[in-house]
């Protein structure tokens, strides 16, 4: 029952996502692109969360990818579409190196260090004036991907989202799922069952970081410029986190659901309240953590279960 | 014995480094100490909460920001000086802290640590964005005469007002140590921090103690908020750097070691101002603390692994 419902939901969502450019105008497309971007980030955040590690460094890796893409085009003359791949590889490589250091940390220490790393990346980019353009950032003069056409850019973001969904599904369906869940539940028992904890964490960290870098590359290519404040914005950490929590963590559908809901709400609020509409995100995080730690999925899931329980 | 020798060596080295600094760049040391006082005074209440309630309050800096806004508008309405507002602000934020604790944090105490982390993260966003919503991102500043007081020694001139932060940090550190070791309530709080279950068995109301400690920490932060207002302009994001800095200092000192925060903050403050003193490295001063936090945490985790 539940499974068919979520399949129908997934199918409807997929059809809508693919057909949207054929009937929607520029503004809805722009909104959809934003939502899909955050949705993909929310999924990657959730993928790492499945191992019990909370990352506050999404913005850091996103920004690294964004700068890798734009600098490889501007400074090295790389073709636009290849620079996006390069962004993913670069962010993945960075994650691989720092993973050796920080994946031995647990709980709040891991979270705080990811937050600090994001800031370090931002400051480095900010201060290397000659190479990165400093606080003013860099602009792509020519060679933006697809010449900046709205429809093509929509497909590009959708492709990024598809990568995230595919990776998340792979994590869910393969034995990675069992490894990560075991690590989350109890590391000692996971280890005694023969799980190489560090290796699985490294895999999850590198894959999620590479996708975050890829999305950074797509973001920067679709806008044609990057400044430290724009691509390392705290929004890229905060919004995905709130979306995944609201929809329900440890799944692919949860973050998708949360992103659609929260994305539409925030777009509406942005028009109504220009300052401080993010307060809604803070309140949502608090309320969700306190009253429904499983997110909205909990509501969807509990109803049929409760009914079954009574009838049986 | 070995520990004592190491402490002595570290003390001797730092005294030597300080003397060298005084001779070479006296302003680095002066401004470094002033910054250290501010960092420590903000970090100490967070250290109290972390040591006893075992919660990383990621909304800590935002609480100071709220207190500063409260003090600002209180002062505007009643025409008083921020220094007079210290006590009322502390009382108001203590009550606020008690309410926040009962409404949110108390319910998450039994949840996994990660939930608590996300909860306080959410509180931080809610606080800063609520202020952003009400007062927009405009900055507010109190025009005050006495904060620009300066002093000349030889051919250098420097502001002296910020030394008040140093004094406050020392008062906080030793006042809290006195409270925790000499008073009945303080001893009960330490007992709860060490072993909540054991404390409950001997008849201590654990949740009441947690609430009390949280309210006390917020009272100190509130006092700091009013004091901060004398020196600095306030805006919604003014508090958030202090959260990370405070956590860094606590991690350096070791959780539960409140006087140790003083030493850690001197290191951070002087290092930042040292980089700021030279033109080519000025922009990199900001990074010192982030690097320091990572180094400290990694070093601690490696040390823990060995023992």
Interface residues (C-beta under 8 A of the other chain):
Chain A: X52 X54 X56 X101 X102 X104 X105 X107 X108 X109 X111 X112 X113 X115 X116 X117 X119 X120 X123 X124 X126 X127 X238 X241 X242 X245 X273 X275 X276 X277 X278 X279 X281 X282 X283 X284 X285 X286 X289 X290 X293
Chain B: X56 X104 X107 X108 X111 X113 X114 X115 X117 X118 X119 X121 X122 X123 X124 X125 X126 X127 X128 X129 X130 X131 X132 X133 X134 X136 X137 X236 X244 X247 X251 X283 X284 X286 X287 X290 X291 X293 X294 X297 X298 X301 X305
